[in-house]
Amino acid sequence: MTTIQIELSDEQAAALKAKLSEQGLSVEEWVKNMVDAEAPRQTHGSAQEAIAQILELQKHVRPDPEGWTVKDYINYGRP
């Protein structure tokens, strides 16, 4: 665990504690909530799980009736 020290004036600290007390939060809880809200969401799946999900989705995709690939569609009409 990492500890971070933030310096506030006595007045600022008292005002923050009073405001958070009204919400039923400690300063520590409030900071943790803010960090959790700003932290990027992390997925816990592995690459193998992602590949398996993609392959499962591809089972339901029908081939293009004219045999076009995704690249063909992207390049269609381009010089």
N, C-alpha and C positions, 0 to 999 in steps of 0.2 A: 504494500500500500504506500502511496506517496502522500506526503503532507505538504501543503502549500500555505505559506503565511502571507496574509494580506493586511496591510496597515491602514487603519481608519482612525479618524479622530474619535475621541470619546463620545462626542455628540452624534457622529455618523453611526457608530456602533450601537448606541442606545436606540436611535431611531430605527435602524434596521431590525434589531431584536424585538422592538415593540411592534413593528409592522408584521413581522413573521409570527410573533406570539399570537396576534389576532387571528392569524390563519392556522394556528396550531402547528407551526413548523419551527424546527430549530434552524440555525444558520447552516449547519452541516447538511440537513435534509434538503433545504432550499437549494444549496449549491449543487448537491448531487442530482436533484431534479432538473436543474438547468443544464448540467453537463449531459445527462441522459437525453434530454430533448434535442440538444445540438449535435450529439454524436452521430456519425453515420451509422445507418442500420447495417448490422453484420449478419450475413447468412451463415448458417452452420452446416450447409450441405457440401458434399464433396464434388469434385469434378465428375467422378463416376456417376453420382446421382443425377447431375445435370445432363450428362450424356444419355443416361437411361430415360429421363423424362423427354428429351428431344426426340429420341428414337421412337418412343411410344406415341408422341404427337404425330410424327411422320407417317405412322401406320395408317392414319386416317386421312392422309392427303392423297387425292387422286392425281394421276399423271395428267399433264396438260394434253388435251385432245389433239393438238397439232404438234406435240413433241417439243414445244418451246421450253427453255430453261429459264430460271430467274434472270440469269445474265442476258438472255435474249430479250426479255421484257424490259430490262433496264436500258439496254442499248437500242431499243426500237426507236426509230426516227432520229437517232443521233447521226450527225455527219461523220 
